[in-house]
Amino acid sequence: MRIVVCVKQVPAINEVSIDPETKRLKREGVESVMNPFDLYALEVALRMREQVGGSVIALSMGPKQAMRTVREAIAVGADSGVLLSDRAVAGSDTWATSYAIASTVRHLGNVDLVICGKQAVDGDTAQVGPGIAAHLRWPQVTYVSHVSAVSNTALTLARMHEEGSTVLEVTLPAVLTVVKGINQPRVPTLVSVLASRGADVPVLSAADIGADPERLGLNGSPTRVVKTGPPPPRAADTVILDGPARDAARRIVHELRMQSLV
């Protein structure tokens, strides 16, 4: 089985800020890490490879410094990696991003499965995975919480939803997005980290993958960020309740009911 895992380099959570002019995240001078949800996607792929054989390819799209994330995935256990880096893809929204990644998957060829984390922490849209499936015209399963059976032609999965979970079978090729609780990601060894630094990771351009330039970057992005702003501040009032626990509980219930009426 040939599996592509999408890994994204994102700013460290506690350092995210938005440029008021461009309406984009400020990334310059900010520490970057692999999107945490992608670690679970990578672990799913590695366990599938252990069961049925094959190879795992880490795929990232971003500036040249995103190479660090690809090498991190190789250190964890991916067989190889690919970086799509081109000024033409800069400013892509989720639709243009998923088109670019789908085009890269087609360029790689003979891919059986694409796995993504359920979302990226710098956007929280959860749209890229389903977008890849739409561009490839492959079946998709989102919010996968368990993989119970793996073969080279089909997977049996459980997916989470508002009312619980559903077990289903999907034929390959397909696209999955997985949730955090699906596994415990493995930790790379010092030897694997050192080896990943010497791995040959090709850097592809938009021309290399045969993508239409009009469907990339800002030109290919149908959405625009018109306005950004911080959430309203939370009330800082603190109420200290004295007296017996029963009286305090009644007071809390009263306060909550009064707030619900505001």
C-alpha positions in Angstrom: 0.0 0.0 0.0 1.3 3.4 -0.9 0.2 6.0 1.6 0.6 9.8 1.5 0.4 11.6 4.8 -0.2 15.4 4.7 2.0 17.2 7.2 1.8 21.0 7.8 4.2 23.3 9.5 2.3 25.7 11.8 3.3 28.4 14.2 3.6 27.4 17.8 0.2 27.9 19.4 1.1 30.4 22.0 2.8 32.7 19.5 0.1 33.1 16.9 -0.9 36.6 15.8 -2.5 38.1 12.7 -1.1 40.8 10.5 -3.8 43.6 10.4 -2.9 44.5 6.8 -2.7 41.2 5.1 -5.2 39.4 7.4 -2.8 36.4 7.5 -0.9 34.8 10.3 2.5 36.3 11.1 5.0 33.6 10.6 8.3 35.6 10.4 10.4 35.1 13.5 7.9 32.7 15.0 8.9 29.1 16.0 7.2 26.5 13.8 6.2 23.0 14.6 4.4 20.1 12.9 0.6 20.4 13.1 -0.1 18.2 16.2 -3.1 16.4 14.5 -0.8 15.3 11.7 1.3 13.2 14.1 -1.8 11.0 14.6 -2.3 10.7 10.9 1.3 9.7 10.5 1.0 7.0 13.2 -2.1 5.6 11.4 -0.1 5.3 8.2 2.9 3.7 9.9 0.7 1.1 11.6 -1.0 0.2 8.3 2.4 -0.2 6.7 3.3 -2.6 9.5 0.2 -4.7 8.8 0.1 -4.9 5.0 3.5 -3.5 3.8 4.1 -0.7 1.4 5.5 2.8 1.9 4.6 6.0 3.7 5.3 9.4 2.0 5.2 12.6 4.0 3.9 15.5 1.9 4.0 19.2 2.9 3.2 22.4 1.1 4.8 25.6 2.2 8.0 27.7 2.2 11.4 26.1 2.1 11.6 26.0 5.9 8.7 23.5 5.9 11.4 21.0 4.9 12.0 20.7 8.7 8.5 19.2 9.1 9.0 16.7 6.3 12.3 15.6 7.8 10.5 15.3 11.2 8.0 12.9 9.6 10.8 10.9 8.1 12.5 10.7 11.6 9.3 9.3 13.0 9.1 6.6 10.4 8.0 7.8 7.0 9.9 6.2 4.1 10.3 9.4 2.1 9.1 12.9 1.9 8.1 15.6 -0.7 7.8 19.4 -0.3 5.7 21.5 -2.6 7.2 24.9 -2.4 6.4 27.7 -4.9 5.5 31.4 -4.7 2.6 30.5 -6.9 0.9 28.7 -4.0 1.4 31.5 -1.5 -1.9 32.8 -0.1 -3.9 29.8 -1.1 -7.1 29.3 0.8 -8.3 25.8 1.7 -9.8 25.2 -1.8 -6.6 26.2 -3.6 -4.5 24.3 -1.1 -6.4 21.1 -1.5 -6.2 21.4 -5.3 -2.4 21.8 -5.1 -2.0 18.8 -2.8 -4.3 16.7 -5.0 -2.3 17.7 -8.0 0.9 16.6 -6.1 -0.7 13.2 -5.3 -1.5 12.7 -8.9 2.0 13.6 -9.8 3.4 11.0 -7.4 1.2 8.4 -8.9 0.0 5.0 -7.7 -1.1 6.4 -4.4 -3.7 4.2 -2.6 -4.5 6.3 0.4 -4.1 9.9 1.6 -4.3 10.6 5.4 -4.7 14.0 7.1 -5.1 15.2 10.6 -8.7 16.3 11.2 -7.6 20.0 11.0 -4.7 22.3 11.2 -4.4 24.3 14.5 -3.6 27.6 12.6 -6.9 27.5 10.7 -9.2 25.0 12.4 -11.3 24.7 9.2 -11.1 20.9 8.7 -11.6 21.6 5.0 -8.4 20.6 3.3 -8.8 16.8 3.7 -12.3 16.7 2.2 -11.1 19.2 -0.5 -8.3 16.8 -1.5 -10.9 14.0 -1.9 -13.2 16.3 -3.9 -10.4 17.2 -6.3 -9.2 13.6 -6.7 -12.8 12.4 -6.8 -12.0 9.7 -4.3 -14.2 8.5 -1.4 -13.5 10.1 1.9 -14.0 9.3 5.6 -13.6 12.2 8.1 -13.1 12.1 11.9 -11.8 8.5 11.8 -11.4 7.3 15.4 -10.5 3.7 14.9 -9.2 1.4 12.2 -10.3 -2.2 12.7 -9.3 -3.9 9.5 -6.7 -3.1 6.7 -6.2 -4.6 3.3 -4.7 -3.4 0.1 -8.2 -2.9 -1.4 -10.4 -1.7 1.5 -10.4 -0.4 5.1 -12.9 -0.9 7.9 -13.2 2.2 10.1 -15.1 3.9 12.8 -15.9 7.6 12.4 -17.1 10.0 15.1 -20.1 12.2 14.7 -22.6 14.1 16.9 -24.6 11.1 17.9 -21.7 8.7 18.6 -19.8 6.7 15.9 -20.4 4.6 12.8 -18.5 1.6 11.5 -18.1 1.5 7.8 -16.0 0.1 5.0 -14.3 2.2 2.4 -12.6 1.0 -0.8 -9.3 2.3 -2.0 -8.1 4.7 -3.2 -9.5 7.0 -0.5 -8.9 10.0 1.7 -9.1 9.9 5.5 -9.0 12.6 8.2 -8.3 11.2 11.7 -9.0 12.5 15.2 -6.6 12.9 18.1 -7.7 9.9 20.2 -7.1 7.3 17.5 -3.6 6.4 18.8 -0.5 7.4 20.6 2.1 8.8 18.2 5.6 7.2 18.4 8.6 9.3 19.3 11.6 9.4 17.0 15.0 8.1 18.2 18.2 10.1 18.1 19.5 7.8 15.3 16.4 8.3 13.2 16.6 12.1 13.6 20.2 12.2 12.5 19.4 9.9 9.6 16.5 12.1 8.5 18.8 15.1 8.0 20.5 13.3 5.1 17.3 12.1 3.5 16.8 13.2 -0.1 13.6 15.2 -0.1 12.6 16.6 -3.6 11.2 20.1 -3.7 8.5 20.4 -6.3 7.1 23.5 -8.1 3.6 24.2 -9.4 5.0 23.4 -12.9 6.4 20.1 -11.7 3.0 18.8 -10.6 1.2 20.2 -13.7 -1.1 22.5 -11.7 -3.1 25.3 -13.3 -1.6 28.6 -12.1 -5.0 30.2 -12.1 -6.2 27.7 -9.5 -3.4 28.4 -7.1 -2.6 31.2 -4.6 -4.8 34.2 -4.3 -6.0 33.9 -7.8 -7.3 30.4 -7.2 -8.8 31.2 -3.8 -12.6 31.9 -3.8 -12.5 33.0 -0.2 -11.2 36.3 1.3 -10.6 37.4 4.9 -12.4 40.7 5.1 -12.0 41.4 8.8 -10.2 39.9 11.8 -10.3 40.8 15.5 -9.8 39.3 19.0 -12.8 37.6 20.7 -14.7 39.8 23.2 -13.0 39.7 26.7 -14.5 37.5 29.3 -15.9 39.0 32.5 -13.2 39.0 35.1 -15.6 39.2 38.1 -15.0 36.6 40.8 -17.7 35.6 43.3 -16.7 33.9 46.5 -19.5 31.9 48.2 -19.3 31.3 51.9 -21.5 29.2 54.1 -22.8 25.6 53.9 -22.3 23.7 50.6 -26.0 23.3 50.1 -26.5 27.1 50.2 -23.6 27.7 47.9 -25.0 25.2 45.4 -28.3 27.0 45.4 -26.6 30.3 44.9 -24.6 29.0 41.9 -27.7 27.6 40.3 -29.5 30.9 40.8 -26.6 32.9 39.3 -26.4 30.6 36.2 -30.1 30.9 35.6 -29.9 34.7 35.8 -27.0 34.8 33.4 -28.9 32.6 30.9 -31.7 35.3 30.9 -29.3 38.1 30.0 
